[in-house]
């Protein structure tokens, strides 16, 4: 199979690339060439910015692919550009969406793939529109389309940063320092390793059962946020983690950028039914949560990305202020998030 990945070097893209290469496919990437590759093997690269639509169309001229996997579509215009640029020259378009199309709280647990879209963010709104556009193209001019909805996916390539984008969280657990969990920590949750999710993407390629369909690719191992941090502590070798519960509304009020994930995603119970993917794609997760975190921590240590608690004071500052019934002093921590530094995403 000749496959193009738009993206290709991110968390899931890296695993998809590696698995395609392992089975002998011809793999192409279209990206800006700014992220170092973490896979072994030969990939054909096309450099460019997918948001520059005329240049993207020009780069696709004369090329054809059995499958195109779009891992970085964040606006419906991104998909419109792919459809225009490769009209009649791609057999299948697989688009990475997100369970954020559902918003929260979910209507039932575990949520099935027909859960209504009630997005609460611009990100979810755009992904929902992308899904509709993609699935509407299925069967037109010989094109088949598939939508994949991952949930929380992690592993080597991402840092274990807790709920507040704190890369010192592992060090805090090891040293028995306070680690913040929102509310009572009992919201149901599931975290998958990127290699498991990637297998679902790969299994959808050329699979007639997947044509015109949308799938969850999420972890089969369910826990809650208390369990997530217990697993992270175990992976870190921490014996008695100090898990501290702080109301989500208070966190959002004091650190709205750090807490944007808490306010709009993490505080809602979030587990999903994978039975449709299991039936059509043979999907199942195989990497346990503790092992996922163990691999992630090893990668962080090798890459020098594991901070000491003193280098990132946000959790200490917030927890101390919460206990005292005060607010953090101005400038006592940097309020940011890597999703675009928005207050609402």
Buried (B, 14 or more C-beta within 10 A) or exposed (E): BBBBBBBBBBBBBBBBBBBBBEEEBBBBBBBEEEBEBBBEEEBEBBEBEBBEBEEBBEBBEEBEBBBBBBBBBBBBBBBBBBBEBBEEBBBBBBBBBBBBBBBBBBEEEBBBBEBEBBBBBBBBBBBBBBBBBBBEBBEEEEBBBBBBBBBBBBBBBBBBBBBBBBBBBBBBBBEEBBBBBBBEBEBBBBBBBBBBBBBBBBBBBBBEEBBBBBBBBBBBBBBBBBBBBBBBBBBBEBEEBBBBBBEBBBBBEBBBBBBBBBBBBBBBBBBBBBEBBBEBBEBEBEBBBBBBBBBBBEBBEEEEBBBEBEEBBBBBBBBBBBEEEEEBEEEBBEBEBEEEEEEEB
